[in-house]
């Protein structure tokens, strides 16, 4: 006579929490006869929200080998609820002591950690770090994930992309505001999302002058940067804090006003104007 089969190692021996797509493996100490149905030997239940138990949804039990069974669900285990496997070995051994009950929680949420990183490895500004920390929290398949960071920061940072390998709809997005459902199968104890920023070393400033005059552009130290006769785009680097623009009409012409979309520079009638680079 062969050895009496008993329950050996199982997935749930080492995992207290499983994902909704997990396959539960159960090994037996010796082969199970082919005429024994795994559905008679193994009972799979899942807890309802009210605390009662019911057969697990769309459960499938397959005999991988004569001494190994695989348990899964075609619709996925219900997240956030306990999964239970009752192994009725007494039905073939005649010993109630051989019965086993295994339980694990099906993961229903993840801790979302959001942080900022730069493209060149330099330290990020506290403004952006604080904005990222406010997005940290718990996400579930019901809540999904919603992320929103500034496209531009006053201290010259520009948003580039999101990096989040666990959530494909977020990973690689170039929009600073993104929403996505979260599949229960992707839930981990922690999921990290990184907002990638690049430091803006130069700012493009377009200056136009009509045909009746020129605009002299200087920096905060009085260094002349350009004399604009038509349209010019200046690349202003981070060492420049202020631009001084002086309109100089040609003989017989008079200065009218500045037009600009920069706050504080619209409709100024004085021929000279100071533009803080931080306002660009």
C-alpha positions in Angstrom: 0.0 0.0 0.0 1.1 3.5 -0.8 1.5 6.3 1.6 -1.6 8.1 2.7 -1.7 11.6 1.1 -1.7 14.6 3.3 -1.5 18.3 2.7 2.1 19.4 2.2 3.4 22.9 1.4 1.1 25.6 0.0 1.3 29.1 -1.3 -0.6 30.3 1.8 2.0 28.9 4.1 4.3 31.8 3.3 1.8 34.5 2.1 -0.5 36.3 4.4 -1.8 38.5 1.6 -2.4 37.5 -2.0 -3.5 39.5 -5.1 -6.8 39.1 -6.8 -5.1 37.2 -9.6 -3.0 34.9 -7.5 -3.0 31.2 -8.1 -2.9 29.1 -4.9 -0.7 26.0 -5.1 -1.3 23.1 -2.8 1.1 20.1 -2.7 0.3 16.7 -1.3 2.7 14.4 0.4 1.8 11.5 -2.0 -0.2 11.2 -5.2 -4.0 11.5 -5.1 -5.8 8.8 -7.0 -7.2 9.8 -10.3 -10.7 8.9 -9.3 -10.7 11.5 -6.5 -12.2 14.8 -7.6 -10.3 17.9 -6.4 -13.7 19.7 -6.1 -14.6 17.1 -3.4 -11.3 17.3 -1.7 -10.9 21.1 -1.7 -13.4 23.8 -0.8 -12.6 27.4 -1.6 -14.6 30.2 0.1 -14.4 33.9 0.3 -15.7 36.2 3.0 -18.6 38.5 2.1 -18.6 42.2 3.2 -21.1 41.2 6.0 -18.6 38.7 7.4 -20.4 35.5 6.3 -18.7 33.0 4.0 -19.7 31.9 0.5 -18.1 29.8 -2.3 -15.4 31.8 -4.0 -16.5 33.3 -7.3 -15.7 31.5 -10.5 -13.3 29.2 -8.7 -11.3 26.7 -10.7 -9.3 23.8 -9.2 -7.0 22.0 -11.5 -4.8 19.0 -11.0 -1.4 20.1 -12.1 0.1 16.7 -11.3 -1.2 13.8 -9.1 0.4 15.5 -6.1 -0.1 19.2 -6.9 -3.3 21.3 -7.3 -3.7 24.8 -8.6 -6.6 27.0 -7.4 -7.6 30.2 -9.2 -10.5 32.4 -10.2 -11.4 33.4 -13.7 -12.9 36.6 -12.5 -10.4 37.3 -9.8 -10.7 37.0 -6.0 -12.7 39.8 -4.4 -10.2 42.4 -3.2 -10.1 43.4 0.5 -11.7 40.2 1.7 -10.4 37.0 3.2 -9.9 33.9 1.1 -10.2 30.4 2.7 -9.2 27.0 1.5 -10.6 24.0 3.3 -8.7 20.8 2.5 -10.9 17.8 3.4 -8.2 15.2 3.5 -10.3 13.1 5.9 -12.5 12.1 2.9 -9.6 9.9 1.7 -7.7 9.2 4.9 -10.6 8.8 7.3 -8.8 11.0 9.9 -10.4 14.3 10.7 -7.0 15.4 12.0 -5.7 15.4 8.5 -8.1 18.2 7.5 -6.5 21.6 7.0 -7.8 25.2 6.7 -5.7 27.9 5.1 -6.5 31.6 4.9 -5.1 34.7 3.4 -6.3 38.3 2.8 -6.8 39.4 -0.8 -5.0 42.7 -1.2 -7.5 45.5 -1.7 -5.4 48.7 -1.4 -1.9 50.0 -1.9 0.0 52.8 -0.3 0.8 55.4 -3.0 4.1 57.2 -2.5 4.7 60.2 -4.8 8.0 62.0 -5.1 9.7 64.4 -7.4 13.0 63.8 -9.2 15.0 65.9 -11.6 16.3 64.8 -15.0 19.9 65.6 -14.1 19.9 64.4 -10.5 19.9 67.8 -8.8 17.9 68.4 -5.6 14.3 69.4 -6.1 12.7 72.5 -4.8 10.7 72.3 -1.5 7.7 73.7 -3.3 7.5 70.7 -5.6 8.5 68.2 -2.9 5.6 69.5 -0.7 3.1 69.2 -3.6 4.2 65.6 -4.2 3.8 64.7 -0.5 0.3 65.9 -0.6 -0.6 63.3 -3.2 0.6 60.4 -1.0 -2.1 58.1 0.3 -4.1 54.9 -0.1 -5.5 53.8 -3.5 -8.0 51.1 -4.2 -9.6 49.7 -7.4 -12.7 51.8 -6.4 -10.8 55.0 -5.9 -8.3 54.7 -8.8 -5.5 57.1 -8.8 -5.5 60.9 -9.5 -2.3 62.8 -9.7 -1.8 66.5 -10.4 1.4 68.5 -10.2 2.3 72.0 -11.4 3.3 72.2 -15.0 5.7 75.0 -14.2 7.2 76.0 -10.9 8.1 79.6 -9.9 11.7 78.5 -9.3 12.2 77.4 -12.9 11.2 73.8 -12.9 9.2 72.3 -15.8 7.2 69.1 -15.7 8.4 66.4 -18.1 6.6 63.1 -17.4 5.3 60.6 -14.8 7.1 57.4 -14.0 5.0 54.6 -12.4 5.8 51.1 -13.6 2.9 49.5 -11.7 0.2 51.6 -13.4 0.7 51.6 -17.2 -1.8 54.3 -17.8 0.2 56.7 -15.7 3.7 55.6 -16.7 5.2 57.8 -19.3 2.3 60.3 -19.3 3.5 63.9 -20.2 0.5 65.5 -18.7 1.0 66.9 -15.1 -2.6 65.9 -14.3 -3.5 62.3 -14.9 -6.2 59.9 -13.7 -6.4 56.2 -14.1 -8.3 53.2 -12.8 -6.3 50.7 -10.8 -6.5 47.0 -11.5 -6.6 45.0 -8.3 -4.0 42.7 -9.8 -1.5 45.6 -9.9 -1.9 46.3 -6.2 1.3 46.0 -4.1 2.1 46.9 -0.5 3.5 50.2 -1.9 3.3 51.8 -5.3 5.7 54.6 -6.2 4.9 57.4 -8.7 7.6 59.8 -9.7 7.0 63.3 -11.1 10.0 64.0 -13.3 11.0 67.7 -13.7 13.8 69.5 -15.6 15.4 72.7 -14.5 14.9 75.5 -17.0 18.4 77.0 -17.6 17.1 79.5 -20.2 13.8 81.2 -21.0 12.8 82.4 -24.5 11.6 86.0 -24.5 10.2 87.4 -27.7 10.5 91.2 -28.0 9.0 93.2 -30.9 9.4 96.8 -32.1 7.5 98.5 -34.8 9.2 100.3 -37.7 9.2 103.7 -35.9 11.7 102.9 -33.2 13.9 100.3 -31.5 14.0 98.6 -28.1 17.2 98.4 -26.1 17.3 95.4 -23.8 19.7 95.4 -20.8 20.1 93.2 -17.7 20.1 94.1 -14.0 23.8 95.1 -14.2 23.2 97.5 -17.2 24.8 95.1 -19.7 23.2 95.6 -23.1 21.8 92.3 -24.4 20.2 93.4 -27.7 18.9 96.3 -29.8 15.6 95.2 -31.2 14.5 96.7 -34.5 11.9 94.2 -35.5 11.2 90.8 -33.8 13.9 89.1 -31.7 13.7 86.0 -29.4 16.3 86.3 -26.6 17.4 83.2 -24.6 17.6 84.5 -21.0 19.8 82.4 -18.7 19.4 81.9 -15.0 22.0 84.5 -14.0 19.7 87.3 -15.2 17.1 88.4 -12.6 15.6 91.5 -14.3 15.3 92.8 -17.9 15.3 96.5 -18.6 13.5 97.5 -21.8 13.9 101.0 -23.1 11.8 102.1 -26.2 13.6 104.7 -28.3 11.5 106.3 -31.0 13.0 107.4 -34.3 13.2 111.1 -35.1 9.7 112.5 -35.5 8.0 109.5 -33.8 6.6 109.2 -30.3 6.3 106.2 -28.0 2.7 105.0 -27.4 2.6 102.0 -25.0 3.8 98.5 -24.2 1.6 95.5 -25.0 2.4 92.3 -23.2 0.9 89.2 -21.6 3.2 89.5 -18.7 1.5 90.6 -15.5 2.3 94.3 -14.7 3.6 95.1 -18.2 0.3 95.6 -20.0 -0.5 99.1 -21.3 2.4 100.9 -19.7 2.9 104.3 -21.3 6.3 105.0 -19.9 9.1 104.2 -22.5 11.1 102.2 -20.0 9.9 99.1 -18.2 11.5 96.6 -15.8 10.5 92.9 -16.2 11.4 90.5 -13.4 12.6 87.3 -15.0 10.6 85.3 -12.4 7.4 86.6 -14.0 8.3 85.1 -17.4 
